[in-house]
Amino acid sequence: MTLFNPKNENFDHLDPESKEIMTKTIAFFENRGKKKLKSDYHNRIWYDDFIEFLKQNQIFATLLTPSKYASGNKNARWDTRRICDFNEILGFYNLSHWYTWQVSILGLGPIWMSSNEPIKHTTAQLLKDGHIFAFGLSEKTHGADLYASDMSLTPLGDGHYVADGGKYYIGNANKAGIVSTFGKNSETDAYVFFAVNPEHENYDLVQNVVDWEGYVAEYALSGYPVTDADILSTGQDAWDSALNTINVGKFNLGWAAIGICTHAFYEGLNHAANRNLYGKWVTEFPHIQQMFVDAYTRLTAMRLFSQRAADYFRSASKDDRRYLLYNPMVKMKVPSQGETVINLLWDVIAARGFEKDVYFEMAATDIRALPKLEGTVHVNMALIIKFMANYFFNPGKFAEIPRRDDAACDEFLFHQGPTKGLGKIQFHDFNIAYNSVDLPNVTLFKEQIKLLQEMLLKATPDKHQAGNMDFLLYLGEMFTLVAYGQLIIEKYTMDHFDEDLLEQIFDFMIRDFSAYALNLYSKTDTSDIQMAYCRKIIKKPITNKERFSRIWETHVLALKDTYEMNP
Ligand SMILES: Cc1cc2nc3c(=O)[nH]c(=O)nc-3n(C[C@H](O)[C@H](O)[C@H](O)COP(=O)(O)OP(=O)(O)OC[C@H]3O[C@@H](n4cnc5c(N)ncnc54)[C@H](O)[C@@H]3O)c2cc1C
């Protein structure tokens, strides 16, 4: 099955207890129904019923407690495979419900990464008691510039401190069991992560900065007392745990986008396939078919890539840090593709997409958030570009990573170690995947890759270009496409899905590669020789009307009326 469908997904890749969590969660949303989903969304009602459901079923306690701290719950473990499933379900139904889960994951990151053992046991108990968590990193005036954090922790001696400062954009900070708060020691300037209790009288919940069902808080600490028992990490460890937590959390954004787009896809298709204009079904118009095929292939590519990236994430180790490329792609590339999917579907569903009783209205708004949260597209692109030289020109040798659906606790995620040395990370040779298939569009795409590599060697960006993010963005987009296609082909080889689908995916990949080349061509700084390469990279995919029709009939139209949320 290429797309998630709550009505027939059986989660056969999961153990019985995990399967039950997924099916119960689907049942929660379906029994609650679309009418309540939409009225709570419009009235910005905080989701107490959902949090109570999570508590009654021990869902966060089971999915978000590493086995080591899971006394009495044999099914508790941090298992990225099922975390992806849960993300997809929540994105499918409501991003605000996903958000309370997402920021709990972020809030738990610095705790599970900490060497403060007592607080980890307290946290495991808080999870059992049904608490949610929060991650207090961002500040109002500093954006991505974490070096500038102003939250201060002043030592008073004898393991006592006092915290002062404000945090902004902090999800769940209204109700969290613990708000993991990032700041600096006011005497040494060293970074520090400490646990904060929002019930304390010196904790001021200033406001919800958004008008939404979720709570994205501004909070202030004034003379808030902290002791050594509340300290999660200090110095380099605190810095690393901030970035390593984001490495874990950012993976979820791609999965939320996949969930959103999948639900919107069913709504768009059902609407168009049941609407008759001028004596024709809307789905008979050729441009509508093209939009659906594009939306479908982009969405399946988002899912295939993210599934394969999860294999690398779960298999990561100190000697295999390839996930540091694939995770920002799941964060940045996949949600950006999600925006494209929603744009395509919105042109089809048109006016109906604005109506108050459809999921689409939420999807159209919410999809915009994902590329911008947990670091913007630019911040993630700046990160990805560091990997480009080794990826293209200095591959390493690695044992093949198998599909990782096993019920393991992904312990390494809490021991990722220092966050530096990104430029030294190696990747396996992308040619292995690309040379493993012999299909027309994949072959054409390989020509585009070759030209890009040649351009990088013969017209290497000069010092000025290498420091100009505006120039690098499109180069980064082309590089990202190569790694995107590589993991999709790996998935094709593992899963043996339909070769028509792979070819149709590479149809849009070639068009995207060409569009990025045109953008790079048009940049102020691009040299003549680089422009000549860009022109050569622009190619038209090899069209095949029969293949297109097969995808349209058997993959897309076949999904008509297969899912509709309960009223
Ligand atoms: C709904 C919502 C929920 C949130 N939840 C949380 C939360 O729970 N906890 C938390 O800590 N934060 C949270 N945030 C904060 C959020 O993740 C970040 O602030 C956001 O990713 C960065 O947005 P910004 O406006 O601060 O961008 P800024 O950092 O101010 O960036 C401004 C512009 O400069 C660009 N830029 C900045 N730095 C670089 C760089 N190094 N390279 C290239 N370009 C750069 C950006 O791409 C952007 O275009 C939340 C934000 C929102 C809106």
The ligand as an SDF file (V2000), in Angstrom:
LIG
                    3D

 53 58  0  0  0  0  0  0  0  0999 V2000
    3.7100   27.5480   16.0230 C   0  0  0  0  0  0  0  0  0  0  0  0
    5.1280   27.5540   16.5080 C   0  0  0  0  0  0  0  0  0  0  0  0
    5.5430   26.6350   17.4360 C   0  0  0  0  0  0  0  0  0  0  0  0
    6.8580   26.6330   17.9340 C   0  0  0  0  0  0  0  0  0  0  0  0
    7.1990   25.7540   18.9390 N   0  0  0  0  0  0  0  0  0  0  0  0
    8.4270   25.8710   19.5300 C   0  0  0  0  0  0  0  0  0  0  0  0
    8.7330   25.1250   20.7210 C   0  0  0  0  0  0  0  0  0  0  0  0
    7.9250   24.3600   21.2340 O   0  0  0  0  0  0  0  0  0  0  0  0
    9.9450   25.3090   21.2850 N   0  0  0  0  0  0  0  0  0  0  0  0
   10.8630   26.1680   20.7670 C   0  0  0  0  0  0  0  0  0  0  0  0
   11.9450   26.2790   21.3430 O   0  0  0  0  0  0  0  0  0  0  0  0
   10.5970   26.8930   19.6350 N   0  0  0  0  0  0  0  0  0  0  0  0
    9.4070   26.7700   19.0280 C   0  0  0  0  0  0  0  0  0  0  0  0
    9.1000   27.5360   17.9090 N   0  0  0  0  0  0  0  0  0  0  0  0
   10.1260   28.4260   17.3330 C   0  0  0  0  0  0  0  0  0  0  0  0
   10.5500   28.0330   15.9320 C   0  0  0  0  0  0  0  0  0  0  0  0
   10.8930   26.7020   15.7820 O   0  0  0  0  0  0  0  0  0  0  0  0
   11.7220   28.8780   15.4280 C   0  0  0  0  0  0  0  0  0  0  0  0
   11.6710   30.1510   15.9580 O   0  0  0  0  0  0  0  0  0  0  0  0
   11.6490   28.9310   13.9390 C   0  0  0  0  0  0  0  0  0  0  0  0
   12.0230   27.6660   13.4070 O   0  0  0  0  0  0  0  0  0  0  0  0
   12.5470   29.9630   13.3680 C   0  0  0  0  0  0  0  0  0  0  0  0
   11.7180   30.9870   13.0080 O   0  0  0  0  0  0  0  0  0  0  0  0
   12.0920   32.4990   13.3190 P   0  0  0  0  0  0  0  0  0  0  0  0
   10.9530   33.3500   12.9110 O   0  0  0  0  0  0  0  0  0  0  0  0
   12.5580   32.5880   14.7060 O   0  0  0  0  0  0  0  0  0  0  0  0
   13.2650   32.7270   12.2520 O   0  0  0  0  0  0  0  0  0  0  0  0
   14.5960   33.5620   12.4340 P   0  0  0  0  0  0  0  0  0  0  0  0
   15.6110   32.6900   13.0860 O   0  0  0  0  0  0  0  0  0  0  0  0
   14.3000   34.8840   13.0500 O   0  0  0  0  0  0  0  0  0  0  0  0
   15.0390   33.7550   10.9420 O   0  0  0  0  0  0  0  0  0  0  0  0
   14.6970   34.8900   10.1070 C   0  0  0  0  0  0  0  0  0  0  0  0
   15.0830   34.5790    8.6850 C   0  0  0  0  0  0  0  0  0  0  0  0
   16.5000   34.4030    8.5910 O   0  0  0  0  0  0  0  0  0  0  0  0
   16.8340   33.1290    8.0660 C   0  0  0  0  0  0  0  0  0  0  0  0
   17.9720   32.5450    8.7980 N   0  0  0  0  0  0  0  0  0  0  0  0
   18.1930   32.5660   10.1540 C   0  0  0  0  0  0  0  0  0  0  0  0
   19.3370   31.9310   10.4520 N   0  0  0  0  0  0  0  0  0  0  0  0
   19.8640   31.4630    9.2910 C   0  0  0  0  0  0  0  0  0  0  0  0
   21.0210   30.6930    8.9560 C   0  0  0  0  0  0  0  0  0  0  0  0
   21.8970   30.2760    9.8870 N   0  0  0  0  0  0  0  0  0  0  0  0
   21.2290   30.3750    7.6450 N   0  0  0  0  0  0  0  0  0  0  0  0
   20.3590   30.7660    6.6920 C   0  0  0  0  0  0  0  0  0  0  0  0
   19.2380   31.5010    6.9510 N   0  0  0  0  0  0  0  0  0  0  0  0
   18.9850   31.8390    8.2350 C   0  0  0  0  0  0  0  0  0  0  0  0
   15.5930   32.2770    8.3040 C   0  0  0  0  0  0  0  0  0  0  0  0
   15.4920   31.2250    7.3470 O   0  0  0  0  0  0  0  0  0  0  0  0
   14.4520   33.2790    8.1690 C   0  0  0  0  0  0  0  0  0  0  0  0
   14.1200   33.4300    6.8260 O   0  0  0  0  0  0  0  0  0  0  0  0
    7.7880   27.5540   17.4180 C   0  0  0  0  0  0  0  0  0  0  0  0
    7.3820   28.4990   16.4560 C   0  0  0  0  0  0  0  0  0  0  0  0
    6.0610   28.5160   16.0280 C   0  0  0  0  0  0  0  0  0  0  0  0
    5.6300   29.5580   15.0530 C   0  0  0  0  0  0  0  0  0  0  0  0
  1  2  1  0
  2  3  1  0
  2 52  2  0
  3  4  2  0
  4  5  1  0
  4 50  1  0
  5  6  2  0
  6  7  1  0
  6 13  1  0
  7  8  2  0
  7  9  1  0
  9 10  1  0
 10 11  2  0
 10 12  1  0
 12 13  2  0
 13 14  1  0
 14 15  1  0
 14 50  1  0
 15 16  1  0
 16 17  1  0
 16 18  1  0
 18 19  1  0
 18 20  1  0
 20 21  1  0
 20 22  1  0
 22 23  1  0
 23 24  1  0
 24 25  2  0
 24 26  1  0
 24 27  1  0
 27 28  1  0
 28 29  2  0
 28 30  1  0
 28 31  1  0
 31 32  1  0
 32 33  1  0
 33 34  1  0
 33 48  1  0
 34 35  1  0
 35 36  1  0
 35 46  1  0
 36 37  1  0
 36 45  1  0
 37 38  2  0
 38 39  1  0
 39 40  1  0
 39 45  2  0
 40 41  1  0
 40 42  2  0
 42 43  1  0
 43 44  2  0
 44 45  1  0
 46 47  1  0
 46 48  1  0
 48 49  1  0
 50 51  2  0
 51 52  1  0
 52 53  1  0
M  END
$$$$
